[in-house]
């Protein structure tokens, strides 16, 4: 494979490609101007239609924006043969430019093909062993928005050995400032298989650090919106991340791919039925997050149902219609046996009682219709009976009672939770009401479960769940409720589970999610973390995730990696010096430390005259240093990482395994270089 070609001669290929780029940008501007010029005054019947259409036009205009520093196309495919319908003797194959979105000229002929289109797939999948009718694949190199290089790969030359693409490697290793970038130009075959998997099934991706699992999940959303736009426009899509900092970091990826209407949330956002102001002990949180709590709540929700003791007498005009208690009891038991939602059964009960009345009317020779049945269902006697037999349930009040009333909890947790577990989750000081209660995050998930037992949670078309290894079984259930009739993409790494309730296997997690049939795919080839860094971090795997495959890195550059012991009392100075050293290079720097060290390090950086950002704040050319608590490092990446005192990161967690997992996360955030500074002894697992 030739090295990237750079030339300034007008007749050379690079100049022709630059001309095509200029023409494509002009065509994109024309497409945008055509949309901007649309006049909808005479095509809308009313103001509602006009508002909807205007919003759609605004979205289309935004999607057609030409991002100056984002390559409009990044590759080219030259096919060996033209389509059969176009073939003439000696005809050459078609040529397609692959980019982030479709661009066509004034005649409607494509100038750039969307990377998600079927014709683009060989750009990611074709090889000399399986060329997929591609004669030549060309990659383009950019500086800013200017096309500066190209690189050709002849897929017909099967005798030549495969060589790594220098432009591809350069794009992967390019310094990063700002939010997360898309990987549309660098998607690998194993990643592309996941991205283009059908919408019908759920996919779980176990991905080691640097394998691009988050980017794969986001590009999968973009692909599904392309392939199933109408379906997902009706049912909706959602990306769920671990925290707001993470969501802010990834929020520009989908808009860069032309997708503007994908909602993002954390699990806490999904279950925000009450204000969270309290915290649980690790033990209490683990019990509240256990799937057994679903059975406790199911029993508690149904506990108010009582068998009728009196008949229902409905007066209509001069007639009285009597439904005996035993008949109402049969209806109640049937509804309980059907195991439908509590609220749906409560709504059905008055109609069933009314139907029993109508049967008596018909037996007496009357001919009542549906309006009569509805009127009977609204009768005061029927409503009073329903209130007595099947009372309304407020989910928050129900959970409040469970956590405040030891007898009520014991009644419904019998045989499910031990007495010790019940005592652990009970509040020491019961709250007076829902608003005054100091709810914890785990309590909010319980309320969400109870709310779903009362009324079905609406389901979306597709949900992406990132950093999924950290969820409790009850949180998995909360996410699963949002995609019961849709599909999901589950992303995570068992080795990075840093909560006391982190899942031990994807099979277990998928069962709680309600998707036990999901396919589990494993990504072990790293594209981000340097080889030496991932090898060093992998020393922790036997202790934190036995049996998990060790990640490898395809990075040719070894990266800058050093572990520096310093004398006690000299750590602070060494940290400042290491930050200055990293900032002298191009790209971003993350200073990662145990949460307890953050305040002191913030003061230290300020005293040293080094401005810094908090996680989630966007790095710029002027502000490239971010101070990162170890608890928020997951999912983030920096060109250079300075890791402060690994022993403190480990000891900052409630147990050693969780601490070592937190350290594993911190060690694998670097793209180009990692400096580990320690005054205390390193954990023994690092050898």
GUVEXKOL-686353 format. One record per residue (C-alpha): x, y, z; residue in one letter. Coordinates in steps of 0.05 Angstrom, whole numbers. Example, Ala and Ser with C-alpha at 12.3 -4.5 7.8 and 13.67 -1.06 7.14 Angstrom:
<sites>
SITE | 246 | -90 | 156 | a
SITE | 273 | -21 | 143 | s
</sites>
This chain:
<sites>
SITE | 0 | 0 | 0 | x
SITE | 29 | 68 | -19 | x
SITE | 42 | 121 | 33 | x
SITE | -8 | 179 | 34 | x
SITE | 1 | 221 | -29 | x
SITE | 6 | 297 | -24 | x
SITE | 12 | 341 | -85 | x
SITE | -4 | 411 | -110 | x
SITE | -5 | 398 | -185 | x
SITE | -72 | 416 | -216 | x
SITE | -78 | 352 | -257 | x
SITE | -58 | 304 | -202 | x
SITE | -110 | 259 | -167 | x
SITE | -108 | 299 | -103 | x
SITE | -129 | 362 | -139 | x
SITE | -186 | 325 | -173 | x
SITE | -209 | 300 | -105 | x
SITE | -206 | 370 | -77 | x
SITE | -248 | 393 | -136 | x
SITE | -300 | 339 | -121 | x
SITE | -300 | 362 | -48 | x
SITE | -313 | 434 | -68 | x
SITE | -368 | 412 | -116 | x
SITE | -399 | 368 | -63 | x
SITE | -399 | 425 | -12 | x
SITE | -432 | 470 | -64 | x
SITE | -484 | 417 | -77 | x
SITE | -498 | 410 | -3 | x
SITE | -507 | 486 | 2 | x
SITE | -556 | 483 | -56 | x
SITE | -595 | 427 | -22 | x
SITE | -600 | 470 | 41 | x
SITE | -620 | 532 | 2 | x
SITE | -675 | 492 | -33 | x
SITE | -704 | 473 | 34 | x
SITE | -697 | 544 | 61 | x
SITE | -735 | 570 | 0 | x
SITE | -795 | 525 | 11 | x
SITE | -861 | 564 | 16 | x
SITE | -912 | 525 | 57 | x
SITE | -967 | 578 | 59 | x
SITE | -1010 | 544 | 6 | x
SITE | -999 | 471 | 26 | x
SITE | -1021 | 470 | 99 | x
SITE | -1094 | 463 | 118 | x
SITE | -1088 | 494 | 187 | x
SITE | -1039 | 524 | 236 | x
SITE | -1025 | 457 | 269 | x
SITE | -1002 | 426 | 203 | x
SITE | -963 | 489 | 188 | x
SITE | -926 | 486 | 255 | x
SITE | -909 | 412 | 246 | x
SITE | -884 | 422 | 175 | x
SITE | -845 | 484 | 196 | x
SITE | -810 | 444 | 251 | x
SITE | -794 | 388 | 201 | x
SITE | -764 | 439 | 153 | x
SITE | -722 | 470 | 209 | x
SITE | -695 | 401 | 227 | x
SITE | -679 | 387 | 155 | x
SITE | -642 | 453 | 148 | x
SITE | -602 | 437 | 211 | x
SITE | -586 | 367 | 185 | x
SITE | -559 | 396 | 120 | x
SITE | -509 | 442 | 154 | x
SITE | -439 | 439 | 125 | x
SITE | -392 | 431 | 184 | x
SITE | -329 | 467 | 161 | x
SITE | -280 | 425 | 201 | x
SITE | -315 | 359 | 191 | x
SITE | -297 | 320 | 127 | x
SITE | -357 | 315 | 81 | x
SITE | -331 | 249 | 54 | x
SITE | -275 | 206 | 80 | x
SITE | -270 | 149 | 30 | x
SITE | -282 | 126 | -41 | x
SITE | -301 | 58 | -70 | x
SITE | -285 | 39 | -141 | x
SITE | -325 | -22 | -160 | x
SITE | -297 | -73 | -209 | x
SITE | -362 | -80 | -248 | x
SITE | -420 | -35 | -265 | x
SITE | -490 | -58 | -244 | x
SITE | -518 | -109 | -293 | x
SITE | -569 | -61 | -321 | x
SITE | -515 | -11 | -340 | x
SITE | -462 | -58 | -365 | x
SITE | -434 | -50 | -435 | x
SITE | -374 | -88 | -462 | x
SITE | -312 | -64 | -427 | x
SITE | -352 | -18 | -379 | x
SITE | -316 | 1 | -315 | x
SITE | -350 | -4 | -248 | x
SITE | -383 | 53 | -210 | x
SITE | -347 | 100 | -163 | x
SITE | -377 | 123 | -97 | x
SITE | -354 | 174 | -46 | x
SITE | -371 | 153 | 25 | x
SITE | -389 | 206 | 76 | x
SITE | -431 | 226 | 135 | x
SITE | -494 | 242 | 95 | x
SITE | -522 | 237 | 25 | x
SITE | -507 | 295 | -23 | x
SITE | -535 | 299 | -94 | x
SITE | -526 | 348 | -151 | x
SITE | -579 | 389 | -187 | x
SITE | -599 | 328 | -229 | x
SITE | -607 | 284 | -168 | x
SITE | -544 | 243 | -181 | x
SITE | -506 | 224 | -118 | x
SITE | -441 | 260 | -103 | x
SITE | -432 | 231 | -33 | x
SITE | -465 | 167 | -7 | x
SITE | -489 | 161 | 65 | x
SITE | -443 | 114 | 103 | x
SITE | -504 | 75 | 125 | x
SITE | -528 | 58 | 55 | x
SITE | -519 | -14 | 32 | x
SITE | -471 | 7 | -24 | x
SITE | -425 | 36 | 30 | x
SITE | -418 | -28 | 70 | x
SITE | -358 | -54 | 30 | x
SITE | -318 | 7 | 53 | x
SITE | -317 | -25 | 122 | x
SITE | -321 | -99 | 105 | x
SITE | -283 | -111 | 39 | x
SITE | -216 | -145 | 42 | x
SITE | -168 | -178 | -7 | x
SITE | -195 | -245 | 15 | x
SITE | -267 | -221 | 3 | x
SITE | -265 | -158 | -40 | x
SITE | -341 | -153 | -48 | x
SITE | -331 | -131 | -121 | x
SITE | -289 | -71 | -98 | x
SITE | -229 | -58 | -142 | x
SITE | -199 | -1 | -102 | x
SITE | -213 | 31 | -34 | x
SITE | -187 | 102 | -23 | x
SITE | -182 | 136 | 44 | x
SITE | -174 | 211 | 51 | x
SITE | -134 | 251 | 101 | x
SITE | -155 | 320 | 125 | x
SITE | -124 | 377 | 162 | x
SITE | -182 | 416 | 191 | x
SITE | -232 | 415 | 134 | x
SITE | -180 | 413 | 79 | x
SITE | -166 | 350 | 41 | x
SITE | -91 | 340 | 45 | x
SITE | -76 | 267 | 30 | x
SITE | -103 | 203 | 2 | x
SITE | -85 | 130 | 7 | x
SITE | -104 | 74 | -41 | x
SITE | -115 | 0 | -27 | x
SITE | -117 | -47 | -87 | x
SITE | -164 | -104 | -67 | x
SITE | -152 | -142 | -132 | x
SITE | -78 | -153 | -116 | x
SITE | -86 | -215 | -74 | x
SITE | -12 | -231 | -77 | x
SITE | 7 | -168 | -38 | x
SITE | 5 | -172 | 37 | x
SITE | -47 | -132 | 76 | x
SITE | -18 | -70 | 107 | x
SITE | -45 | -25 | 161 | x
SITE | -73 | 41 | 135 | x
SITE | -29 | 99 | 156 | x
SITE | -87 | 148 | 148 | x
SITE | -133 | 103 | 189 | x
SITE | -80 | 99 | 244 | x
SITE | -70 | 174 | 242 | x
SITE | -144 | 187 | 248 | x
SITE | -149 | 140 | 309 | x
SITE | -90 | 173 | 342 | x
SITE | -108 | 245 | 324 | x
SITE | -106 | 290 | 387 | x
SITE | -175 | 303 | 414 | x
SITE | -200 | 368 | 442 | x
SITE | -274 | 378 | 456 | x
SITE | -330 | 327 | 460 | x
SITE | -328 | 256 | 435 | x
SITE | -319 | 248 | 360 | x
SITE | -356 | 200 | 315 | x
SITE | -315 | 140 | 287 | x
SITE | -352 | 137 | 221 | x
SITE | -287 | 140 | 182 | x
SITE | -252 | 86 | 224 | x
SITE | -305 | 33 | 237 | x
SITE | -274 | -36 | 235 | x
SITE | -307 | -99 | 206 | x
SITE | -325 | -129 | 274 | x
SITE | -354 | -62 | 296 | x
SITE | -393 | -55 | 231 | x
SITE | -426 | -122 | 241 | x
SITE | -455 | -96 | 307 | x
SITE | -473 | -28 | 279 | x
SITE | -513 | -59 | 221 | x
SITE | -546 | -114 | 262 | x
SITE | -622 | -117 | 250 | x
SITE | -671 | -79 | 292 | x
SITE | -710 | -142 | 310 | x
SITE | -662 | -168 | 364 | x
SITE | -624 | -141 | 424 | x
SITE | -548 | -139 | 421 | x
SITE | -503 | -139 | 482 | x
SITE | -431 | -115 | 470 | x
SITE | -377 | -134 | 520 | x
SITE | -321 | -87 | 503 | x
SITE | -253 | -77 | 535 | x
SITE | -227 | -6 | 543 | x
SITE | -213 | 29 | 478 | x
SITE | -251 | -20 | 434 | x
SITE | -301 | 34 | 415 | x
SITE | -364 | 3 | 445 | x
SITE | -396 | 70 | 462 | x
SITE | -383 | 96 | 392 | x
SITE | -410 | 30 | 363 | x
SITE | -474 | 39 | 403 | x
SITE | -484 | 110 | 379 | x
SITE | -470 | 93 | 307 | x
SITE | -519 | 35 | 313 | x
SITE | -573 | 85 | 332 | x
SITE | -555 | 127 | 272 | x
SITE | -557 | 66 | 227 | x
SITE | -625 | 42 | 254 | x
SITE | -654 | 112 | 244 | x
SITE | -631 | 109 | 172 | x
SITE | -656 | 39 | 158 | x
SITE | -721 | 43 | 199 | x
SITE | -736 | 118 | 203 | x
SITE | -812 | 116 | 199 | x
SITE | -817 | 61 | 251 | x
SITE | -770 | 94 | 301 | x
SITE | -802 | 162 | 288 | x
SITE | -866 | 133 | 316 | x
SITE | -836 | 93 | 373 | x
SITE | -776 | 134 | 393 | x
SITE | -703 | 121 | 411 | x
SITE | -665 | 134 | 475 | x
SITE | -592 | 133 | 496 | x
SITE | -580 | 120 | 570 | x
SITE | -513 | 138 | 601 | x
SITE | -484 | 132 | 671 | x
SITE | -483 | 207 | 688 | x
SITE | -493 | 277 | 660 | x
SITE | -418 | 287 | 648 | x
SITE | -417 | 226 | 603 | x
SITE | -479 | 247 | 565 | x
SITE | -450 | 316 | 553 | x
SITE | -386 | 284 | 527 | x
SITE | -423 | 242 | 475 | x
SITE | -479 | 290 | 456 | x
SITE | -447 | 316 | 392 | x
SITE | -436 | 248 | 359 | x
SITE | -507 | 237 | 332 | x
SITE | -517 | 309 | 308 | x
SITE | -451 | 302 | 269 | x
SITE | -482 | 243 | 234 | x
SITE | -545 | 282 | 218 | x
SITE | -589 | 253 | 273 | x
SITE | -620 | 308 | 317 | x
SITE | -679 | 276 | 352 | x
SITE | -650 | 222 | 397 | x
SITE | -665 | 232 | 471 | x
SITE | -611 | 222 | 523 | x
SITE | -620 | 207 | 597 | x
SITE | -591 | 173 | 658 | x
SITE | -627 | 117 | 695 | x
SITE | -641 | 167 | 750 | x
SITE | -676 | 211 | 699 | x
SITE | -721 | 153 | 678 | x
SITE | -745 | 140 | 749 | x
SITE | -749 | 212 | 773 | x
SITE | -818 | 205 | 806 | x
SITE | -792 | 237 | 870 | x
SITE | -736 | 284 | 890 | x
SITE | -674 | 245 | 911 | x
SITE | -644 | 276 | 973 | x
SITE | -619 | 217 | 1013 | x
SITE | -567 | 162 | 1007 | x
SITE | -566 | 89 | 1026 | x
SITE | -512 | 47 | 1057 | x
SITE | -480 | 0 | 1007 | x
SITE | -516 | -59 | 1039 | x
SITE | -584 | -25 | 1038 | x
SITE | -575 | -3 | 966 | x
SITE | -555 | -74 | 945 | x
SITE | -618 | -103 | 978 | x
SITE | -663 | -50 | 948 | x
SITE | -632 | -64 | 880 | x
SITE | -642 | -139 | 886 | x
SITE | -694 | -169 | 838 | x
SITE | -729 | -200 | 897 | x
SITE | -757 | -131 | 913 | x
SITE | -802 | -138 | 852 | x
SITE | -840 | -194 | 886 | x
SITE | -845 | -155 | 951 | x
SITE | -874 | -96 | 913 | x
SITE | -922 | -140 | 873 | x
SITE | -950 | -168 | 938 | x
SITE | -955 | -99 | 969 | x
SITE | -991 | -69 | 910 | x
SITE | -1044 | -123 | 911 | x
SITE | -1050 | -124 | 987 | x
SITE | -1107 | -74 | 987 | x
SITE | -1153 | -118 | 946 | x
SITE | -1209 | -143 | 992 | x
SITE | -1265 | -193 | 978 | x
SITE | -1334 | -160 | 980 | x
SITE | -1378 | -171 | 1040 | x
SITE | -1441 | -138 | 1014 | x
SITE | -1480 | -142 | 949 | x
SITE | -1482 | -84 | 900 | x
SITE | -1551 | -55 | 890 | x
SITE | -1560 | -9 | 830 | x
SITE | -1623 | 34 | 827 | x
SITE | -1648 | 55 | 757 | x
SITE | -1714 | 89 | 755 | x
SITE | -1764 | 46 | 793 | x
SITE | -1722 | -17 | 788 | x
SITE | -1668 | -43 | 835 | x
SITE | -1616 | -91 | 808 | x
SITE | -1576 | -134 | 857 | x
SITE | -1509 | -167 | 845 | x
SITE | -1492 | -214 | 903 | x
SITE | -1425 | -211 | 939 | x
SITE | -1404 | -281 | 917 | x
SITE | -1412 | -261 | 843 | x
SITE | -1369 | -199 | 853 | x
SITE | -1318 | -242 | 889 | x
SITE | -1314 | -287 | 828 | x
SITE | -1301 | -226 | 784 | x
SITE | -1246 | -201 | 832 | x
SITE | -1212 | -269 | 836 | x
SITE | -1214 | -276 | 760 | x
SITE | -1181 | -207 | 751 | x
SITE | -1128 | -226 | 803 | x
SITE | -1115 | -291 | 768 | x
SITE | -1104 | -257 | 701 | x
SITE | -1045 | -220 | 731 | x
SITE | -1058 | -156 | 691 | x
SITE | -1036 | -87 | 714 | x
SITE | -1068 | -66 | 779 | x
SITE | -1096 | -2 | 748 | x
SITE | -1123 | -37 | 686 | x
SITE | -1159 | -88 | 730 | x
SITE | -1188 | -32 | 773 | x
SITE | -1215 | 2 | 710 | x
SITE | -1244 | -65 | 686 | x
SITE | -1279 | -81 | 751 | x
SITE | -1337 | -30 | 746 | x
SITE | -1350 | -51 | 674 | x
SITE | -1353 | -124 | 696 | x
SITE | -1402 | -108 | 752 | x
SITE | -1443 | -66 | 703 | x
SITE | -1444 | -125 | 655 | x
SITE | -1472 | -169 | 710 | x
SITE | -1528 | -117 | 719 | x
SITE | -1542 | -116 | 644 | x
SITE | -1549 | -191 | 643 | x
SITE | -1604 | -184 | 696 | x
SITE | -1637 | -129 | 655 | x
SITE | -1638 | -173 | 594 | x
SITE | -1666 | -232 | 633 | x
SITE | -1722 | -185 | 656 | x
SITE | -1739 | -169 | 583 | x
SITE | -1703 | -102 | 576 | x
SITE | -1656 | -86 | 518 | x
SITE | -1599 | -45 | 547 | x
SITE | -1542 | -21 | 502 | x
SITE | -1469 | 0 | 514 | x
SITE | -1491 | 69 | 538 | x
SITE | -1531 | 36 | 593 | x
SITE | -1471 | -6 | 614 | x
SITE | -1427 | 55 | 617 | x
SITE | -1480 | 92 | 659 | x
SITE | -1485 | 33 | 707 | x
SITE | -1408 | 30 | 713 | x
SITE | -1410 | 103 | 735 | x
SITE | -1466 | 90 | 786 | x
SITE | -1450 | 113 | 856 | x
SITE | -1462 | 44 | 886 | x
SITE | -1415 | 11 | 836 | x
SITE | -1361 | 64 | 846 | x
SITE | -1367 | 55 | 922 | x
SITE | -1360 | -20 | 916 | x
SITE | -1298 | -13 | 871 | x
SITE | -1266 | 36 | 920 | x
SITE | -1278 | -14 | 977 | x
SITE | -1257 | -77 | 940 | x
SITE | -1201 | -51 | 894 | x
SITE | -1174 | 15 | 923 | x
SITE | -1129 | 61 | 883 | x
SITE | -1054 | 55 | 896 | x
SITE | -1005 | 112 | 896 | x
SITE | -936 | 81 | 881 | x
SITE | -896 | 131 | 922 | x
SITE | -942 | 125 | 983 | x
SITE | -938 | 49 | 977 | x
SITE | -862 | 48 | 977 | x
SITE | -862 | 100 | 1034 | x
SITE | -904 | 52 | 1076 | x
SITE | -860 | -8 | 1059 | x
SITE | -797 | 29 | 1082 | x
SITE | -830 | 60 | 1143 | x
SITE | -877 | 5 | 1170 | x
SITE | -839 | -56 | 1196 | x
SITE | -903 | -98 | 1201 | x
SITE | -926 | -81 | 1130 | x
SITE | -856 | -97 | 1103 | x
SITE | -852 | -162 | 1142 | x
SITE | -921 | -184 | 1116 | x
SITE | -901 | -176 | 1043 | x
SITE | -828 | -195 | 1048 | x
SITE | -841 | -261 | 1084 | x
SITE | -801 | -316 | 1051 | x
SITE | -768 | -265 | 1004 | x
SITE | -723 | -222 | 1049 | x
SITE | -693 | -245 | 1114 | x
SITE | -707 | -208 | 1179 | x
SITE | -638 | -178 | 1176 | x
SITE | -648 | -153 | 1105 | x
SITE | -715 | -123 | 1124 | x
SITE | -683 | -86 | 1181 | x
SITE | -629 | -60 | 1135 | x
SITE | -677 | -27 | 1086 | x
SITE | -725 | 2 | 1138 | x
SITE | -716 | 76 | 1151 | x
SITE | -690 | 92 | 1221 | x
SITE | -736 | 153 | 1223 | x
SITE | -800 | 144 | 1183 | x
SITE | -819 | 204 | 1140 | x
SITE | -885 | 240 | 1149 | x
SITE | -902 | 243 | 1076 | x
SITE | -878 | 233 | 1004 | x
SITE | -852 | 304 | 996 | x
SITE | -815 | 307 | 1062 | x
SITE | -782 | 238 | 1054 | x
SITE | -708 | 235 | 1040 | x
SITE | -713 | 187 | 982 | x
SITE | -651 | 152 | 956 | x
SITE | -635 | 135 | 883 | x
SITE | -652 | 62 | 898 | x
SITE | -719 | 83 | 928 | x
SITE | -737 | 119 | 864 | x
SITE | -726 | 54 | 825 | x
SITE | -773 | 18 | 873 | x
SITE | -826 | 71 | 860 | x
SITE | -817 | 62 | 786 | x
SITE | -828 | -13 | 794 | x
SITE | -891 | 0 | 834 | x
SITE | -915 | 50 | 782 | x
SITE | -908 | -3 | 728 | x
SITE | -947 | -53 | 769 | x
SITE | -1004 | -2 | 771 | x
SITE | -999 | 23 | 698 | x
SITE | -957 | -2 | 641 | x
SITE | -894 | 39 | 625 | x
SITE | -894 | 62 | 551 | x
SITE | -843 | 25 | 509 | x
SITE | -795 | 56 | 459 | x
SITE | -771 | 28 | 393 | x
SITE | -698 | 23 | 411 | x
SITE | -657 | 37 | 474 | x
SITE | -581 | 41 | 480 | x
SITE | -555 | 28 | 550 | x
SITE | -482 | 46 | 562 | x
SITE | -438 | 26 | 621 | x
SITE | -491 | -26 | 634 | x
SITE | -447 | -68 | 680 | x
SITE | -460 | -20 | 738 | x
SITE | -535 | -28 | 742 | x
SITE | -573 | -65 | 796 | x
SITE | -624 | -118 | 776 | x
SITE | -680 | -69 | 793 | x
SITE | -648 | -16 | 749 | x
SITE | -644 | -67 | 692 | x
SITE | -718 | -79 | 701 | x
SITE | -731 | -4 | 698 | x
SITE | -693 | 1 | 632 | x
SITE | -726 | -62 | 605 | x
SITE | -795 | -32 | 616 | x
SITE | -776 | 23 | 567 | x
SITE | -763 | -28 | 511 | x
SITE | -812 | -85 | 523 | x
SITE | -838 | -81 | 452 | x
SITE | -774 | -54 | 422 | x
SITE | -701 | -75 | 419 | x
SITE | -639 | -53 | 456 | x
SITE | -564 | -45 | 449 | x
SITE | -528 | -61 | 515 | x
SITE | -457 | -36 | 522 | x
SITE | -408 | -49 | 579 | x
SITE | -347 | -82 | 607 | x
SITE | -353 | -131 | 666 | x
SITE | -282 | -111 | 688 | x
SITE | -305 | -39 | 697 | x
SITE | -363 | -54 | 744 | x
SITE | -353 | -5 | 802 | x
SITE | -418 | -10 | 842 | x
SITE | -428 | -60 | 899 | x
SITE | -485 | -90 | 858 | x
SITE | -448 | -93 | 791 | x
SITE | -470 | -152 | 749 | x
SITE | -427 | -215 | 748 | x
SITE | -450 | -239 | 679 | x
SITE | -486 | -212 | 619 | x
SITE | -533 | -271 | 619 | x
SITE | -558 | -251 | 688 | x
SITE | -563 | -177 | 668 | x
SITE | -602 | -193 | 604 | x
SITE | -650 | -237 | 642 | x
SITE | -667 | -179 | 689 | x
SITE | -673 | -133 | 629 | x
SITE | -725 | -180 | 599 | x
SITE | -681 | -196 | 539 | x
SITE | -651 | -265 | 555 | x
SITE | -648 | -283 | 482 | x
SITE | -600 | -226 | 464 | x
SITE | -536 | -242 | 428 | x
SITE | -472 | -225 | 466 | x
SITE | -415 | -198 | 423 | x
SITE | -344 | -187 | 450 | x
SITE | -297 | -132 | 426 | x
SITE | -225 | -144 | 449 | x
SITE | -186 | -105 | 397 | x
SITE | -170 | -36 | 424 | x
SITE | -161 | 23 | 379 | x
SITE | -153 | 78 | 431 | x
SITE | -109 | 55 | 489 | x
SITE | -35 | 46 | 473 | x
SITE | -7 | -25 | 477 | x
SITE | 37 | -14 | 538 | x
SITE | -19 | 19 | 576 | x
SITE | -71 | -34 | 563 | x
SITE | -21 | -89 | 579 | x
SITE | -5 | -56 | 646 | x
SITE | -78 | -46 | 664 | x
SITE | -94 | -118 | 644 | x
SITE | -51 | -143 | 702 | x
SITE | -113 | -127 | 745 | x
SITE | -160 | -172 | 705 | x
SITE | -148 | -238 | 743 | x
SITE | -169 | -202 | 807 | x
SITE | -228 | -161 | 780 | x
SITE | -257 | -204 | 724 | x
SITE | -230 | -275 | 723 | x
SITE | -240 | -309 | 656 | x
SITE | -250 | -245 | 617 | x
SITE | -208 | -242 | 553 | x
SITE | -149 | -193 | 557 | x
SITE | -154 | -135 | 510 | x
SITE | -103 | -124 | 456 | x
SITE | -86 | -59 | 420 | x
SITE | -77 | -50 | 345 | x
SITE | -41 | 15 | 357 | x
SITE | 28 | 14 | 325 | x
SITE | 51 | 73 | 367 | x
SITE | 72 | 49 | 436 | x
SITE | 50 | 115 | 468 | x
SITE | 83 | 150 | 526 | x
SITE | 78 | 108 | 590 | x
SITE | 113 | 116 | 656 | x
SITE | 103 | 96 | 728 | x
SITE | 140 | 144 | 774 | x
SITE | 150 | 133 | 848 | x
SITE | 160 | 197 | 887 | x
SITE | 181 | 211 | 958 | x
SITE | 129 | 226 | 1011 | x
SITE | 114 | 300 | 1010 | x
SITE | 136 | 309 | 938 | x
SITE | 73 | 281 | 905 | x
SITE | 38 | 348 | 895 | x
SITE | 98 | 379 | 860 | x
SITE | 105 | 318 | 816 | x
SITE | 32 | 322 | 796 | x
SITE | 38 | 395 | 775 | x
SITE | 102 | 380 | 736 | x
SITE | 70 | 321 | 700 | x
SITE | 9 | 364 | 681 | x
SITE | 55 | 418 | 653 | x
SITE | 93 | 365 | 615 | x
SITE | 29 | 337 | 584 | x
SITE | 1 | 406 | 567 | x
SITE | 65 | 422 | 529 | x
SITE | 40 | 371 | 477 | x
SITE | -19 | 376 | 430 | x
SITE | -86 | 350 | 455 | x
SITE | -124 | 343 | 520 | x
SITE | -99 | 323 | 589 | x
SITE | -139 | 290 | 645 | x
SITE | -114 | 291 | 717 | x
SITE | -150 | 232 | 750 | x
SITE | -149 | 222 | 825 | x
SITE | -188 | 191 | 882 | x
SITE | -250 | 232 | 898 | x
SITE | -223 | 251 | 966 | x
SITE | -162 | 284 | 933 | x
SITE | -200 | 328 | 884 | x
SITE | -209 | 389 | 928 | x
SITE | -136 | 391 | 947 | x
SITE | -113 | 381 | 876 | x
SITE | -160 | 436 | 852 | x
SITE | -128 | 484 | 900 | x
SITE | -59 | 460 | 880 | x
SITE | -72 | 472 | 806 | x
SITE | -101 | 541 | 819 | x
SITE | -40 | 560 | 860 | x
SITE | 5 | 536 | 803 | x
SITE | -33 | 579 | 753 | x
SITE | -61 | 519 | 715 | x
SITE | -135 | 530 | 697 | x
SITE | -175 | 467 | 695 | x
SITE | -244 | 441 | 675 | x
SITE | -293 | 394 | 709 | x
SITE | -315 | 330 | 674 | x
SITE | -367 | 345 | 622 | x
SITE | -342 | 415 | 608 | x
SITE | -318 | 420 | 537 | x
SITE | -243 | 425 | 526 | x
SITE | -218 | 479 | 479 | x
SITE | -151 | 499 | 451 | x
SITE | -144 | 547 | 510 | x
SITE | -170 | 500 | 564 | x
SITE | -143 | 429 | 556 | x
SITE | -135 | 405 | 628 | x
SITE | -192 | 369 | 663 | x
SITE | -191 | 349 | 737 | x
SITE | -229 | 283 | 740 | x
SITE | -253 | 247 | 803 | x
SITE | -241 | 173 | 793 | x
SITE | -316 | 160 | 804 | x
SITE | -332 | 201 | 741 | x
SITE | -276 | 177 | 695 | x
SITE | -314 | 120 | 664 | x
SITE | -329 | 130 | 590 | x
SITE | -284 | 191 | 583 | x
SITE | -218 | 195 | 547 | x
SITE | -159 | 243 | 542 | x
SITE | -97 | 246 | 499 | x
SITE | -54 | 246 | 562 | x
SITE | -72 | 223 | 631 | x
SITE | -37 | 238 | 696 | x
SITE | -60 | 188 | 749 | x
SITE | -50 | 210 | 821 | x
SITE | -37 | 158 | 875 | x
SITE | -68 | 92 | 852 | x
SITE | -71 | 65 | 924 | x
SITE | -117 | 123 | 943 | x
SITE | -163 | 106 | 884 | x
SITE | -169 | 34 | 910 | x
SITE | -178 | 52 | 983 | x
SITE | -232 | 103 | 966 | x
SITE | -281 | 46 | 950 | x
SITE | -318 | 2 | 1000 | x
SITE | -282 | -62 | 981 | x
SITE | -217 | -81 | 946 | x
SITE | -248 | -111 | 883 | x
SITE | -289 | -48 | 870 | x
SITE | -228 | -6 | 884 | x
SITE | -185 | -46 | 835 | x
SITE | -239 | -40 | 782 | x
SITE | -241 | 35 | 793 | x
SITE | -165 | 36 | 783 | x
SITE | -173 | -5 | 719 | x
SITE | -220 | 48 | 692 | x
SITE | -172 | 104 | 710 | x
SITE | -112 | 69 | 678 | x
SITE | -148 | 61 | 612 | x
SITE | -171 | 132 | 597 | x
SITE | -108 | 152 | 558 | x
SITE | -103 | 156 | 482 | x
SITE | -30 | 175 | 474 | x
SITE | 4 | 176 | 542 | x
SITE | -3 | 156 | 615 | x
SITE | 38 | 179 | 674 | x
SITE | 25 | 143 | 740 | x
SITE | 51 | 180 | 803 | x
SITE | 53 | 147 | 871 | x
SITE | 82 | 160 | 939 | x
SITE | 48 | 99 | 970 | x
SITE | 61 | 28 | 948 | x
SITE | 25 | 6 | 886 | x
SITE | -29 | -48 | 893 | x
SITE | 5 | -116 | 891 | x
SITE | -37 | -138 | 831 | x
SITE | 2 | -89 | 787 | x
SITE | 63 | -131 | 801 | x
</sites>
